[in-house]
Amino acid sequence: MHAVRRRFLLPVTIALLGLAVPAEAGASDRWQDALDTAGDVIDELRAKAEQAILLGGALLYENRHTVAGALLGCAAGSAVGATSSAALAPVTGGAALASAGSAALIGCGVGAVVGAQIGYPLDHVFEEQ
């Protein structure tokens, strides 16, 4: 990541220095070199971004049931946690409402783990166990 930033900063710095220097016979050549370098950096960044998108999509496709189970488990667990706190509110005189956020967070974490465990075997049906 830092190498990409350094490679990107160099053409920008060269371009800015080219603007600050008075017009000379070789100024247009320096400007063109800076633009060519910036174009190369942009093309490399575009290629790396495309590669990352494809790899991420392939990874998500291979584990789609695990991810979906985790998301649905989180939603269900947080709903159970928050409603259980709200249900205890009349009994505790409203004190349980203060813990609704924490209960929802814990419910989301537990639900995500359980949902991912349910979805994992669906992603790995044909693998030997």
N, C-alpha and C positions, 0 to 999 in steps of 0.2 A: 504494500500500500504506500509506504513512504517513498519507494523507488519511483512509483508512478507519479506521485506528487512532485518529486524532484525533476523528473523528466518533463512534467508539464510546466513547472515554474521556469525552467530554462528558456523555452521558446517565448514565453510571455515576457520575461526579463529582457531578452534580446530585442523583442518587438518594441518594448517601451524605451530601451536605450536607442533604438533606431529612430524613434520619434524625437528624442531629445537632442540628437546630434544634428548640427546644421547640414543642409543639403550639400552633398558632394557628388562626385562622379560615381563613387562606389556605394552610395547610400541605397540605391534601389536594389543592388545586388544583395546587400545585407538584409534588406526588408524581405526580399524574395526568399532568401535562405531561411529566415525566421518563419515565414509563412509555410514553407515546405516542411520544416521541422515540426511546427505545430500541427500541420495536417497529418504527418506520420504518427504523432502521438495520439491524435484524435482517432485515427483509424485503428491503432492498437487498442485503445480503450474500448472502442466499439466492439472489436473482436472478442476481447476478454469479457465484456458484459454479456454478449450473446452466448459465449461458452458457459458462463455462470448461470444464465437463465435456463439453458438446456440441461445442465447437470442438476440444477435444483428441481426442474420439472420431472426429470427421470427419477430422482430420489423421492419426490412426493408421490409419483405414480406407483412406485414399488411399495410404498408404505401408506397408501391412501386410507385403508381401513383402520390402521392404528391411529392416524391423525384424526380421522372422523370420529372414532371412538373416544379419543381424548377430548375433542371439542364438545361432543354431546355429553360426555360424562362431566365435564366442567360445568356446563350449563345446568344439568340436572342437579349436581351436587351443590352448586351455589344456591339454586332455588330451594332445595331442601334445607340448607343451613339458614338462609334468611327467613324462610317461613317458620322454621322451628323457633327461631328467636322471637319472631312476631307472635307466635302462638303462646309463648311463655310470658309475654308482656303483661297480660292481665293478672296473672298469678303473682308476678314479681313487682307489680305496681309500676311497670314501665322500665324497670332497671335492665331488663333483658334486651331492650331495643338498642342499648349502647353496644352490645356485642354482636349486632346483626352483621356488620361488615366483616368482622373477624370470622364469624361462623360461615358466612358466604365464601370467604377466602379459603378456609380450611375445607369446606365442602367442595369447592372447585378443585383443589389439589387432589383430594381423595377420589373424587369422581373422575378426574382426568387419568389418574393411574389405573383405576378399575376399567374405565372405558378403553384405554390403550391395551390393557391385558386382554380384553374381549376381542378387540380388533386385530391384534397381532397374529393369531392363528389363521385368520382369513387372508392375510397377506402372504403367508408362508405355507400354503396348502400342500404344494407338491415337493417340499423339501423333506428330506429324511430326518427323522427325529431320533 
